[in-house]
Amino acid sequence: MLLNRERANAVMDRHGLDGLVAAFKENIYYLSDYWGSMFLMSRNYTLYAFLPRDESKPAALIMPGTGVYHLEHVPTWMPNVSTYITRIKPGQPMPPRDFEFTTEEIDESGGDQVVTEASAKGQALTPYPTREGAEMAPRDRQLLARYAMHSDNPAISSTRALKAAIETAGLSRGKIGFDDPRVLGWLNEVGLPDLTGCDALNIFKEIRMVKSPAEIELLRIAARMSETAINAVIDQIHVGMPLDDIGRIHAQSMLDQGGQSEWIIANIRGLATGVVEANEIMKLDSVGSYKQYRGDVGRTVICGEPTREMLDRNVAVTRALHIAYENIRPGKTFKEIVDLTLKAVHDEGFPGFVIAGPHSVGLEHTDHPVSVGAQMPGHHPLVFEENMVFTLDMPYHEFGWGTSHVEDMMLVTKHGCEALSSMDTSLRVRPIA
């Protein structure tokens, strides 16, 4: 179970919420453990996850009835799977055209077959035919049983299936947090006029910022994979290599490990175009994912001979990072650590260094509340908390000198922090062939 339920309950209490509704794929996955093909196809608003604050009330995954077969290989812990009809079974008469419908009720194949309460009545979740008199194979029986399991009272749209889940939990007059606040208006329109709520985009991130044990294990794997991928890139870098080839090496390494490349930034003097040049330091920033959880590791590499200044600056950054890690513990603010890190790197003989940015890592590269809309930067003052996974980003660019970077994955513990990647921030030197 990915969800940190204790954390979610505490945050909902702090914001006075009776529950949460997720419309964004990261939050649906986080709340429900379910990840399916609709996310890959960008079929937004076909799935929702609903989490009541009261643990005795049923949490619900809302999904199209035709998709419940996914639960055979990607199950959810949520007890209520609230389904809806998306297609008319063959032979069902088309409804009159004066029925009211919305765009989300159009046949998912892209046609104009409208699903209404009249046409959905008595429909099975699947529109597919059954061969008369045929002996059912074990997989046929398994799939038919799955459809039967979720066939009670399907709704006629995803919004109405979500409405049914909220009613089942007795929260028709509750206050719900929505990562997409438009969903509240849709629910009001389809029969929940007394439901209230708020924009919970950053509330979800506030919850996700502190990881559950299952998430920490996934992030350990993602960190290891991302570092392996960046090392694979470094092992193959040579003068004249197009920077575009670096992305292909990174992608192949992540694939070989069972993960996925999100991106790798390969940067020479502030630019990510062209080819690897002799005696130029390079920034490499590797972001890969494992089961949607991000790994984020940065290193500096050079093909050729580093100058004394390059080596000294790399050592200064490394020492400053160790000072920062030694001082991080629950309750310290991000700003305190940024100020400490910058002072340390300046004191170590790198006076021009300007950027030290911690960020939480998880289902997103930046997995903590961020300022949006009219909010000013710093609207959400951030504090290190136990079981937060973060990196302390140390990119640097100086016109006339070059571009460098180091970054490692860290877990905040009760009394400090623990490395999830190697912390080998040495300047990587590759010979010129």
C-alpha positions as CSV (number, residue, x, y, z in Angstrom):
1,M,0.0,0.0,0.0
2,L,1.6,3.2,-1.2
3,L,-0.7,5.5,0.8
4,N,0.7,6.9,4.1
5,R,-2.7,6.7,5.8
6,E,-1.6,8.2,9.1
7,R,-0.1,11.2,7.3
8,A,-3.2,11.6,5.1
9,N,-5.5,11.6,8.1
10,A,-3.4,14.2,9.9
11,V,-3.3,16.5,6.9
12,M,-7.0,16.1,6.2
13,D,-7.7,17.0,9.8
14,R,-5.5,20.1,9.6
15,H,-7.5,21.3,6.5
16,G,-10.9,20.3,7.9
17,L,-11.6,17.8,5.2
18,D,-14.0,14.8,5.2
19,G,-12.2,13.2,2.3
20,L,-10.1,13.5,-0.9
21,V,-10.8,13.0,-4.6
22,A,-8.0,12.4,-7.0
23,A,-8.3,13.1,-10.7
24,F,-4.6,13.2,-11.6
25,K,-2.9,9.9,-12.3
26,E,-0.2,10.3,-9.7
27,N,-2.7,10.9,-7.0
28,I,-5.1,8.1,-8.2
29,Y,-2.1,5.7,-8.1
30,Y,-1.0,7.0,-4.7
31,L,-4.4,6.6,-3.1
32,S,-5.5,3.4,-4.7
33,D,-2.3,1.4,-5.8
34,Y,-3.9,1.2,-9.2
35,W,-2.1,2.1,-12.4
36,G,-3.7,1.4,-15.8
37,S,-3.7,2.0,-19.5
38,M,-6.1,4.9,-19.3
39,F,-3.2,6.9,-17.7
40,L,-0.9,6.0,-20.6
41,M,-3.5,7.1,-23.1
42,S,-4.1,10.4,-21.3
43,R,-7.8,9.5,-20.9
44,N,-8.3,12.1,-18.2
45,Y,-11.4,12.0,-16.0
46,T,-12.2,8.4,-16.8
47,L,-10.8,7.3,-13.4
48,Y,-10.9,8.8,-9.9
49,A,-9.9,7.7,-6.4
50,F,-11.9,8.7,-3.4
51,L,-10.5,8.5,0.2
52,P,-12.9,9.3,3.1
53,R,-11.2,10.6,6.2
54,D,-13.3,8.2,8.3
55,E,-11.5,4.9,7.8
56,S,-14.8,3.0,8.5
57,K,-16.3,4.5,5.3
58,P,-15.5,2.7,2.0
59,A,-12.7,4.2,-0.1
60,A,-13.4,3.9,-3.8
61,L,-11.7,3.5,-7.1
62,I,-13.9,4.8,-10.0
63,M,-13.2,3.2,-13.4
64,P,-14.9,2.2,-16.6
65,G,-16.6,-1.2,-16.4
66,T,-14.8,-2.5,-19.4
67,G,-11.5,-1.9,-17.6
68,V,-12.0,-3.9,-14.5
69,Y,-10.0,-6.8,-15.9
70,H,-6.9,-4.7,-15.1
71,L,-7.6,-5.4,-11.5
72,E,-6.5,-9.0,-12.0
73,H,-2.9,-7.9,-12.4
74,V,-2.9,-4.4,-10.8
75,P,-5.2,-4.8,-7.8
76,T,-6.4,-2.0,-5.5
77,W,-6.8,-2.2,-1.8
78,M,-9.9,0.0,-2.0
79,P,-13.1,-2.0,-1.1
80,N,-15.5,-0.1,-3.4
81,V,-14.8,-0.3,-7.2
82,S,-17.5,2.1,-8.6
83,T,-18.0,1.4,-12.3
84,Y,-19.8,2.9,-15.2
85,I,-21.0,1.8,-18.6
86,T,-19.1,3.2,-21.7
87,R,-20.5,1.0,-24.5
88,I,-23.9,-0.4,-25.4
89,K,-24.0,-4.2,-25.7
90,P,-24.7,-5.5,-29.2
91,G,-28.4,-5.7,-29.9
92,Q,-29.4,-3.0,-27.5
93,P,-31.6,-0.4,-29.2
94,M,-30.2,3.1,-29.5
95,P,-31.8,5.6,-27.2
96,P,-33.8,8.6,-28.5
97,R,-31.6,11.5,-29.4
98,D,-33.3,13.9,-27.0
99,F,-31.7,12.3,-24.0
100,E,-29.4,14.7,-22.2
101,F,-25.8,13.6,-22.3
102,T,-22.3,15.0,-21.8
103,T,-19.1,14.5,-23.7
104,E,-17.8,12.0,-21.2
105,E,-20.7,9.7,-22.0
106,I,-19.7,9.3,-25.6
107,D,-18.7,5.8,-26.6
108,E,-15.0,5.4,-25.7
109,S,-14.2,4.1,-29.1
110,G,-14.8,7.6,-30.5
111,G,-18.2,7.0,-32.1
112,D,-21.4,8.8,-31.3
113,Q,-23.2,5.9,-29.4
114,V,-24.7,7.7,-26.4
115,V,-25.0,5.9,-23.1
116,T,-28.0,7.0,-21.0
117,E,-29.8,5.7,-17.9
118,A,-32.4,4.1,-20.2
119,S,-29.9,2.4,-22.4
120,A,-27.6,1.4,-19.6
121,K,-30.3,-0.3,-17.6
122,G,-29.6,-4.0,-17.3
123,Q,-26.4,-3.8,-19.3
124,A,-23.4,-5.9,-18.4
125,L,-20.1,-4.2,-17.8
126,T,-18.7,-5.7,-20.9
127,P,-20.2,-5.2,-24.4
128,Y,-18.4,-8.3,-25.8
129,P,-20.5,-11.3,-26.9
130,T,-20.4,-14.8,-25.5
131,R,-20.2,-17.7,-27.9
132,E,-23.3,-19.8,-27.4
133,G,-22.6,-23.3,-26.2
134,A,-18.9,-22.9,-26.1
135,E,-16.8,-24.4,-23.3
136,M,-15.3,-21.6,-21.3
137,A,-11.5,-21.7,-20.9
138,P,-10.1,-20.9,-17.4
139,R,-9.2,-17.4,-18.5
140,D,-12.8,-16.9,-19.8
141,R,-14.2,-18.0,-16.5
142,Q,-11.7,-15.8,-14.6
143,L,-12.6,-12.7,-16.6
144,L,-16.4,-13.3,-16.5
145,A,-16.1,-13.7,-12.7
146,R,-14.2,-10.4,-12.5
147,Y,-16.9,-8.6,-14.5
148,A,-19.6,-10.2,-12.4
149,M,-17.9,-9.0,-9.2
150,H,-18.3,-5.3,-10.2
151,S,-21.5,-5.4,-12.1
152,D,-23.9,-4.1,-9.4
153,N,-25.6,-0.8,-10.4
154,P,-23.0,0.6,-12.8
155,A,-23.4,4.4,-13.4
156,I,-23.6,6.0,-16.8
157,S,-20.5,8.2,-16.5
158,S,-17.4,8.6,-14.4
159,T,-18.7,11.7,-12.6
160,R,-21.9,9.8,-11.7
161,A,-19.9,6.8,-10.5
162,L,-17.9,9.1,-8.3
163,K,-21.1,10.6,-7.0
164,A,-22.3,7.1,-6.1
165,A,-19.1,6.4,-4.2
166,I,-19.4,9.6,-2.2
167,E,-23.1,8.8,-1.4
168,T,-22.1,5.3,-0.4
169,A,-19.7,6.8,2.1
170,G,-22.4,9.1,3.5
171,L,-20.6,12.3,2.5
172,S,-23.1,14.0,0.2
173,R,-22.9,17.1,2.5
174,G,-19.2,16.7,3.2
175,K,-16.2,18.9,2.5
176,I,-13.8,17.2,0.1
177,G,-10.4,18.2,-1.2
178,F,-9.9,17.9,-5.0
179,D,-6.6,18.0,-6.9
180,D,-8.7,19.3,-9.8
181,P,-11.4,21.6,-8.3
182,R,-13.5,21.5,-11.5
183,V,-14.6,18.1,-10.4
184,L,-16.6,19.6,-7.5
185,G,-18.6,21.7,-9.9
186,W,-19.4,18.6,-12.0
187,L,-20.6,16.7,-8.9
188,N,-22.8,19.6,-7.9
189,E,-24.3,19.5,-11.4
190,V,-25.1,15.8,-11.4
191,G,-26.9,15.7,-8.0
192,L,-24.7,16.6,-5.1
193,P,-25.6,20.3,-4.6
194,D,-24.7,20.3,-0.9
195,L,-21.2,18.9,-1.4
196,T,-18.5,21.5,-0.7
197,G,-14.7,21.4,-1.1
198,C,-11.4,23.1,-1.9
199,D,-8.5,23.1,-4.2
200,A,-6.2,20.3,-2.8
201,L,-3.5,20.3,-5.4
202,N,-0.9,21.1,-2.8
203,I,-2.7,19.2,0.0
204,F,-2.0,16.0,-1.9
205,K,1.7,17.0,-2.2
206,E,1.8,17.9,1.5
207,I,0.6,14.3,2.2
208,R,2.9,12.7,-0.3
209,M,6.0,14.5,1.0
210,V,6.3,12.0,3.8
211,K,6.7,8.5,2.4
212,S,5.2,5.2,3.5
213,P,7.6,2.2,3.9
214,A,6.5,0.8,0.5
215,E,7.3,4.1,-1.2
216,I,10.7,4.3,0.5
217,E,11.6,0.8,-0.9
218,L,10.5,1.9,-4.4
219,L,12.6,5.1,-4.1
220,R,15.7,3.0,-3.0
221,I,15.4,1.1,-6.2
222,A,14.8,4.2,-8.3
223,A,17.8,5.9,-6.8
224,R,20.0,2.9,-7.6
225,M,18.7,2.6,-11.1
226,S,19.2,6.3,-11.9
227,E,22.8,6.1,-10.6
228,T,23.5,3.0,-12.6
229,A,22.2,4.8,-15.7
230,I,24.3,7.9,-15.2
231,N,27.3,5.7,-14.6
232,A,26.6,3.9,-17.9
233,V,26.5,7.2,-19.6
234,I,29.8,8.3,-18.0
235,D,31.5,5.0,-19.0
236,Q,30.6,5.6,-22.7
237,I,31.2,9.3,-23.0
238,H,33.9,10.3,-25.5
239,V,35.0,13.5,-27.3
240,G,32.8,14.1,-30.3
241,M,29.8,12.1,-29.0
242,P,26.6,13.9,-29.9
243,L,24.8,14.9,-26.7
244,D,21.6,13.3,-28.1
245,D,23.3,9.9,-27.9
246,I,23.6,10.4,-24.1
247,G,19.8,10.2,-23.8
248,R,19.7,6.9,-25.7
249,I,22.3,5.3,-23.5
250,H,20.4,6.5,-20.4
251,A,17.1,5.1,-21.8
252,Q,18.7,1.8,-22.6
253,S,20.3,1.4,-19.2
254,M,17.0,2.2,-17.4
255,L,15.2,-0.3,-19.6
256,D,17.7,-3.0,-19.0
257,Q,17.1,-2.5,-15.2
258,G,13.3,-2.7,-15.5
259,G,12.8,1.0,-15.1
260,Q,12.2,4.0,-17.4
261,S,14.2,7.0,-18.4
262,E,12.4,10.2,-17.6
263,W,15.3,12.4,-18.8
264,I,19.0,13.1,-18.6
265,I,20.3,16.6,-18.9
266,A,23.7,16.7,-20.5
267,N,25.0,20.3,-20.4
268,I,28.2,21.9,-21.5
269,R,28.7,25.6,-20.7
270,G,24.9,25.9,-20.1
271,L,23.8,24.4,-23.4
272,A,22.4,20.9,-24.1
273,T,23.2,20.8,-27.8
274,G,26.2,19.8,-29.9
275,V,28.9,17.2,-29.0
276,V,31.1,16.3,-26.1
277,E,34.2,18.6,-26.2
278,A,37.7,17.9,-24.9
279,N,38.6,19.5,-21.5
280,E,35.1,20.9,-20.9
281,I,33.4,19.9,-17.6
282,M,29.9,18.6,-18.1
283,K,26.8,18.6,-16.0
284,L,24.8,15.3,-16.0
285,D,21.4,15.1,-14.3
286,S,19.8,11.6,-14.4
287,V,16.1,11.2,-13.6
288,G,14.7,7.7,-14.0
289,S,11.7,6.0,-12.6
290,Y,10.6,2.6,-11.2
291,K,6.9,1.9,-10.9
292,Q,6.3,5.6,-11.3
293,Y,8.7,6.6,-8.5
294,R,11.6,8.9,-9.4
295,G,15.3,8.6,-8.9
296,D,17.4,11.7,-9.2
297,V,21.2,11.7,-9.3
298,G,23.7,14.3,-10.6
299,R,27.4,14.1,-11.5
300,T,30.1,16.2,-13.2
301,V,32.4,14.6,-15.9
302,I,35.2,15.8,-18.1
303,C,36.9,14.2,-21.1
304,G,40.5,15.2,-20.8
305,E,42.5,17.0,-18.1
306,P,40.7,18.9,-15.3
307,T,42.3,22.1,-14.1
308,R,43.3,22.5,-10.5
309,E,40.4,24.9,-10.0
310,M,37.9,22.3,-11.3
311,L,39.2,19.8,-8.8
312,D,39.2,22.2,-5.9
313,R,35.7,23.4,-6.6
314,N,34.4,19.9,-6.8
315,V,36.0,19.1,-3.4
316,A,34.4,22.3,-2.0
317,V,30.9,21.3,-3.1
318,T,31.4,17.8,-1.7
319,R,32.5,19.1,1.7
320,A,29.7,21.5,1.9
321,L,27.2,18.8,1.1
322,H,28.5,16.6,3.9
323,I,28.2,19.6,6.3
324,A,24.6,20.0,5.2
325,Y,23.7,16.3,5.5
326,E,25.2,16.2,9.0
327,N,22.9,19.1,10.0
328,I,19.6,17.9,8.4
329,R,17.1,16.4,10.8
330,P,13.3,16.6,11.3
331,G,12.2,20.2,12.1
332,K,15.0,21.9,10.2
333,T,13.7,24.3,7.5
334,F,14.8,24.1,3.8
335,K,16.0,27.7,4.1
336,E,18.2,26.9,7.1
337,I,19.9,24.2,5.2
338,V,20.2,26.2,2.0
339,D,21.9,29.1,4.0
340,L,24.2,26.6,5.8
341,T,25.2,24.9,2.5
342,L,25.9,28.1,0.7
343,K,28.0,29.4,3.5
344,A,29.9,26.2,3.7
345,V,30.7,26.0,0.0
346,H,31.9,29.7,0.1
347,D,34.0,29.0,3.1
348,E,35.6,26.0,1.3
349,G,36.9,28.3,-1.3
350,F,34.1,28.5,-3.9
351,P,32.8,32.0,-3.2
352,G,30.8,32.4,-6.4
353,F,28.5,29.4,-5.8
354,V,24.9,30.6,-5.9
355,I,22.4,27.6,-6.0
356,A,21.6,25.0,-3.4
357,G,18.1,23.7,-3.8
358,P,16.6,20.8,-1.8
359,H,13.5,19.2,-3.2
360,S,11.4,16.3,-2.1
361,V,11.3,13.3,-4.6
362,G,8.6,10.7,-5.1
363,L,5.9,10.3,-7.7
364,E,7.1,13.5,-9.1
365,H,10.5,15.0,-9.4
366,T,9.4,17.9,-7.2
367,D,7.1,16.1,-4.7
368,H,6.3,18.9,-2.3
369,P,3.8,21.9,-2.3
370,V,4.8,24.6,-4.8
371,S,3.5,28.1,-5.3
372,V,0.8,28.3,-7.9
373,G,-1.5,31.0,-9.3
374,A,-1.3,34.2,-7.4
375,Q,0.8,32.7,-4.7
376,M,4.3,34.2,-4.3
377,P,7.4,32.0,-4.2
378,G,7.9,30.8,-0.6
379,H,4.2,30.6,0.0
380,H,4.7,27.1,1.4
381,P,7.6,27.2,3.9
382,L,9.1,23.7,3.8
383,V,10.5,21.7,6.7
384,F,12.4,18.4,6.7
385,E,10.3,15.6,8.1
386,E,11.1,12.0,9.0
387,N,10.7,9.7,6.0
388,M,10.9,12.5,3.5
389,V,13.1,11.6,0.5
390,F,14.9,14.5,-1.0
391,T,17.9,15.7,-3.0
392,L,20.1,18.7,-2.4
393,D,20.6,20.0,-5.9
394,M,23.9,21.7,-6.5
395,P,24.0,22.8,-10.2
396,Y,26.4,25.6,-11.1
397,H,27.1,27.6,-14.2
398,E,29.6,30.4,-14.7
399,F,30.1,32.2,-18.0
400,G,33.7,31.9,-19.1
401,W,34.3,28.8,-16.9
402,G,31.7,26.0,-17.4
403,T,28.9,24.0,-15.9
404,S,28.9,21.4,-13.1
405,H,26.5,19.4,-10.9
406,V,26.3,17.0,-8.1
407,E,23.1,15.5,-6.5
408,D,22.2,12.4,-4.4
409,M,19.1,10.9,-3.1
410,M,18.6,11.1,0.7
411,L,16.1,9.8,3.3
412,V,15.4,11.9,6.4
413,T,15.6,9.7,9.5
414,K,14.6,10.3,13.0
415,H,18.0,11.9,13.9
416,G,19.5,12.8,10.5
417,C,19.5,11.4,7.0
418,E,20.6,8.3,5.1
419,A,21.9,8.1,1.6
420,L,19.9,6.2,-1.0
421,S,22.6,6.7,-3.7
422,S,26.4,6.3,-3.4
423,M,27.3,10.0,-2.6
424,D,30.3,9.6,-4.9
425,T,30.4,13.2,-6.0
426,S,34.0,13.0,-7.3
427,L,34.8,14.7,-10.6
428,R,34.6,11.9,-13.2
429,V,37.6,12.1,-15.5
430,R,37.5,10.3,-18.9
431,P,40.6,9.9,-21.0
432,I,40.7,11.3,-24.5
433,A,41.2,8.4,-26.8
